[in-house]
Amino acid sequence: MASRLRVRRDDQVIVISGKDRGKTGRILRVDPKNERVYVEGLNIVKRHTKPRPGSTDPGGIVESEGPIHVSNVMLLDPQDNKPTRVAISREDGKRSRVSAKTGKKLD
């Protein structure tokens, strides 16, 4: 069973480990089953594709974003643009994300 991730699509994150350490980007896609995120412009992988007859795909080398484990990224606080942990607060039965650094709501 996959746990709930504390980052979502369109969140600004910074990579804290790996070859792209220190770079920031926006989350394009989240894969909660494998605990991976796809960050815009980071962890670029190259795939060699064959041209397909009858389609507009010419083939060649295609670059796209690869997955990054969620433990290797950290959410950027929208107020001061610094990395922060994400806390969960519950008010009136509603679950909301809160910046652990500033205490402000993220949603």
C-alpha positions in Angstrom: 0.0 0.0 0.0 1.4 3.4 -1.0 1.4 6.1 1.6 0.0 9.5 0.8 2.6 11.8 -0.5 3.0 15.4 0.8 3.8 16.9 -2.6 1.4 17.5 -5.4 1.4 18.4 -9.0 2.3 22.0 -9.7 4.3 22.3 -6.4 7.7 24.0 -6.6 10.4 21.7 -5.3 14.2 21.6 -4.9 16.2 18.4 -5.4 18.2 17.6 -2.3 20.1 14.5 -3.5 21.4 13.1 -6.8 22.8 14.4 -10.0 20.4 17.4 -10.1 21.0 18.4 -6.4 20.3 22.1 -5.8 18.1 22.6 -8.9 14.4 23.6 -8.6 11.4 22.9 -10.8 7.7 22.3 -10.9 6.2 18.8 -10.4 4.6 17.6 -13.6 3.4 14.2 -12.5 3.2 12.2 -9.3 3.4 8.4 -9.1 2.2 7.5 -5.5 2.4 3.8 -6.1 6.2 3.9 -6.7 6.7 7.1 -4.6 8.2 9.0 -7.5 7.7 12.5 -8.9 8.5 13.9 -12.4 10.0 17.4 -12.1 10.0 19.8 -15.1 13.5 20.0 -16.7 15.2 17.7 -14.2 16.5 14.1 -14.5 16.4 14.2 -18.3 16.6 10.8 -19.9 17.2 10.1 -23.6 15.1 7.5 -25.5 15.9 6.3 -29.0 12.7 5.8 -31.0 12.1 4.3 -34.4 10.2 6.3 -37.0 6.6 4.9 -37.2 5.0 4.8 -40.6 1.7 6.5 -40.9 2.2 8.8 -38.0 3.9 12.2 -37.6 6.6 10.8 -35.3 9.9 11.1 -37.2 11.9 9.1 -34.7 15.3 9.9 -33.3 16.5 10.8 -29.8 13.7 12.0 -27.5 14.5 13.7 -24.3 12.0 13.6 -21.4 11.9 13.9 -17.6 12.6 10.8 -15.6 11.3 9.9 -12.2 12.9 11.1 -8.9 12.1 9.5 -5.6 10.0 11.6 -3.4 12.5 11.5 -0.6 15.0 13.3 -2.8 12.9 16.4 -3.3 11.8 19.1 -0.8 8.9 21.5 -1.1 9.8 25.2 -1.5 7.9 27.5 0.8 6.0 29.9 -1.4 6.6 32.8 1.0 10.4 32.8 1.4 11.3 30.3 -1.5 13.3 28.1 0.9 13.0 24.4 1.4 10.5 23.3 4.1 9.0 20.2 5.5 5.3 19.6 5.1 3.1 19.2 8.1 -0.6 18.0 8.1 -3.2 19.8 10.1 -6.8 18.8 10.6 -9.5 21.4 11.2 -13.2 20.5 11.2 -12.4 17.1 9.7 -10.5 18.7 6.7 -6.9 17.7 6.0 -4.7 20.5 4.8 -0.9 20.9 4.2 1.0 23.4 6.3 4.6 24.7 5.9 6.5 23.4 8.9 8.9 26.4 8.7 6.4 29.3 8.6 3.2 27.6 9.7 1.2 29.0 6.8 -1.2 26.9 4.7 0.1 25.6 1.4 -3.3 24.9 -0.3 
